[in-house]
Amino acid sequence: MSDSNHNLALGRRGLLLVLSSPSGAGKTTITRRLVELEGDGVEISVSHTTRRKRPDEIDGRDYHFVDEAGFARLRERGAFLECAEVFGHWYGTARDPVERALEAGRDVVFDIDWQGSQQLAEAVQGDLVRIFILPPSLEALEQRLKRRAQDTPAVVTQRMSRAADEMSHYDEYDYVVVNTALEPAVEEVRAVLRAERLRRGRLNGLDAFVSALTAGTKPTRG
């Protein structure tokens, strides 16, 4: 067989990996750890938000912080693939950088809630892979919310009251990971990512590659 087969390369369209969970279940921490381990192969989708920046956050890295008027202008222009109001603040995913990443074969990971996930499913369809992160128990979830010390007791209570509703959407997702401990949860998410990268429909040039591999061979009979 000709060595020309070695010159054929399989390209790949990028995918959108969505991680959702109730507040405090670990989706943001898992997302950041995933990107650390995967390096250039994965980039985080940086959402726009109208909420106030927390002390440890950096504009452009954690979120693009905008006021409500600026967010509304972007929404009216159709600049978002998805947007939703959560706990009194707006969040949205910009369309252009995501579409450029997909075409270039790069994977984008999203830390968004179930509402945003539903909108993305309508907008991108076959490019989407969804993972729902569950806490091991409600007690563990409440402890994590209190331990991160980002919210007032009243807000923690509000987040806990919404947790059951948020978790009821788990069956809209392709995969479920129970975040009992960070590193095992991250490895389970990485396993999903590795498998989805090999999905036949995402491999560009596969038909030509297989045709070249089989050129000149004779079919075998059973």
Residue, then its C-alpha position, 0 to 999 in steps of 0.5 A: m500500500s502506498d505511503s501516501n496514507h501517512n500524509l492524510a491527517l484527520g482534523r476535528r471540529g471543536l466541541l462545547l463542554v457544558l458543566s452545570s450544577p447547583s451553586g456550590a457543587g463545584k462546577t467552577t472549580i472543576t472547570r478551572r482544574l480541567v483547563e489547567l490539566e488540558g492546557d491549550g486543548v481547552e479554553i474557558s468561555v468567559s461570560h458577560t455578567t451584570r453582577r458585581k465583581r468579587p475581590d478575587e475576580i479579574d475582569g476578562r478572566d473570570y467574567h466580562f463585567v458590564d452594566e445592565a444597559g450594556f448587557a441589554r445592548l449586546r442582547e438586542r444585537g444578538a451577540f449572545l448564544e445564550c443568556a439568562e437571569v440568575f439570582g437577580h443578575w444577567y449572564g450571557t455567552a458571546r457568540d463570535p469567539v465560540e464559533r471561531a473556536l469550533e471552526a478552529g477545532r478548539d474545545v470550549v468549556f462552559d460554567i453555566d446553569w441549566q437555563g443557559s444549557q437549554q439555550l445552547a442546545e437550541a443554538v449549537q445542537g450537535d456540538l454540545v456535550r453536557i455534564f451535570i455536577l451533583p453534590p454528594s449530599l445537601e449537607a455537603l452542598e451547604q457546607r461548601l457554600k458557607r466555606r467559600a464565604q462569598d455570600t451572606p447567610a441570606v444568599v446561602t439560604q436562597r441558593m439552598s432553596r433553589a438547589a432542588d429545582e436546579m438538580s431536577h434538570y439533571d436528566e437534560y444532560d448527557y453525563v452526570v458526575v457526583n463531586t465527592a472529591l475534586e480530583p476524581a471528579v475532574e478525571e471523570v470529566r476528562a474521560v468524557l472529554r476524551a471520548e467525545r473528541l473521538r466521536r465519528g461525526r466530529l472527525n473531519g476527513l474521516d471518509a477520505f482517510v478510510s478510503a485511502l486506507t482501503a484503496g487497492t484491497k480486496p473485500t474478504r468473504g466470510 
